[in-house]
Structure formats: C-alpha cells, structure tokens
C-alpha cells in the first residue's frame, strides 16, 4: 500500500509525520516530492541519473531565504554533527533538507552519497516506480517495512498523487484556515512565495514583483530585493487567499477519488484527542497497533497560540472572509 499525508503548508503535517514515525515499521519520508520540479515530479519515464541530479541539487528558493539569515523550520540537516559536510550558509542538496536527516540514521551525508549512487544506476522508469523503490531502499537501511510520504503543500497536487499511485491511501490533514494563513505569514519562505505570487504591497508604493534586482541565485547583499520582501509583512488576507486556493484545488481532486481512499483529519482533533485520532489513521493506513501510539500522543504539546486574536478587527474580518468558502467545505 502507498501511503501519503497531504495538506497545505503549516497545517501540522510535520507533527503527524513524527507521530507516525514512532511506529517501528514506518519510514517517515518528509519533504520529498515538493522539492521536485512540477514538470518532472510525476514523469512517465525518467532516467535514474536525471532524477538523482534533481534530488541532489540545492533548492534556489530555500537557499535564497537561508542565505539571508532567515530560519526555515523544514531544514533539519544536522549542521552541528561532527564531520558534517555542510554549513548553514552552504547550498544544501534537496535530499538533505529533511528527507534523509529525519530517517533516524547516524550519517545523512554518507546515506546521501549511497542514495545518489544507487538511483543514478537505475534505467528509465516512471517517477512513481523510482519513488516506491527508493523508499524501499531507504526502508531497508532504516529497518522499516512501510513508508509514509509527507510534503508541505502536497494537497495542491493530491490528484496527481492518486493518479500515479493507483490504490494509494491519502490522509488529508487540515487546519483552521485563518490560523494557517497567519502561520504562513510568519514563515519566511511562504512570505516570499505569497508576496511574489500576488505582487503584494510590501511598503507604500512598493510591490514585491516590481522590485529591481530580484534574483534567487545572486549572493545576498544588505537591503536587496529579496531581503526587503522577507522583512515585510504583507496583507494577511493574501495568505488566506493563498490557503483557500491551495486547499480548494486539493478538495476538488480529493472529492473525486474512490470511496475509502481519503481520510480527512482535523489538526485540531489530532491535538485534542491524539490517541483515538491516531488509531483511526493507523487503521486507515493498515499499520499495526501497539505502544507506539501512546508514545506518539506524547509528542503533542497542545494547539499553538492563536495568531488571529492578535489582528485588528478589519484585518481579521478580511482574512476570515478569504477563508470562509473553503472552511465551509471542510466542515460539511
């Protein structure tokens, strides 16, 4: 069985993946699919060498943020490990952002070399076939027999996952839209993405997409265009619009899938009732029971403090309005 957790960014899927990873049989694969180019993510045929090159390449978007000193929570590479190959200012291969470092193995750099060599030797196959075999390869090294893949914002291409992994089971984790939007607003990568997507006003008379010198590959300099966007706090309603468009597209796809292939899960319910919610997820994913579920429940630290209560009435009203139609669909 192919298993995926899909959701918007900042919906709590990282916590759920950590919880599932406490199951002794589960290989928790984090932030794998979303680092691949849209045009190749579900390719009908691709050489192993080409796919390995994509996974070994740094992500220019993430690199532009971290190079300017902004932390990105998803980057969990152990820079402080003795003998670590990379430093925080270095361009970091996509596989080492989170996918390999979260598998619980001692040396992600060595595992990276082994993985790239193994994948590079494979002939052309569908991307989905490569992924299944790669996850099995990594599972053997970690002593895990089942995998769950989870990437931020994967709800956006949930329909493609279902198309290319027939029979897959998808847990759709969702969270209160306004809170997700405000969490995105505080996250530098999402702030940059949303500001550029909607050409947001970042200062009086200045719009993100019209700043001169926008270059993700250029070395950072004080006050450059990307720095100015990262320092800004665009209109909260734009983040509500981004969330609504992303989750709305996902719901359009998920609602058309066969019965029994999608399990909607509320992040709020997961936090309030972790063990029974996790039991439902484990049953849906055909995972074994055991003491791991109580251990997983112990990872929950309660709901994050509400950001919505800190907004002024006008901004809060416009943000909630931007999320309203999709929230209604989630609650129905």
Buried (B, 14 or more C-beta within 10 A) or exposed (E): EBBBBBBBBBBBBBBBBBBBBBBEBBBBBBBBBBBBEEEEBBBEEBBBBEBBEBBBBBBEBBBBBBBBEBEBEBBBBBBEEEEBBBEEEBBBBBBBBBBBBBBEBEBBBEBBEBBBEBBBEBEBBBBBBBBBBBBBEBBEEBEBEBBBBBBBBBBBBBBBBBBBBEEBBBBBBBBBBBBBBBBBBEBBBBBBBBBBBBEBBBEEEBBBBEBEEBEBEEEBEEEBBBBBBBBBEBBBBBBBBBBBBBBBBBBEBBEEBEEEBBBEBBBBEBBEBBEEBBBBBBEBBEBEEEEBBEEBBEEBEEBBEEBBEEBEEEBBEBBBBBBBEBBEBBEE
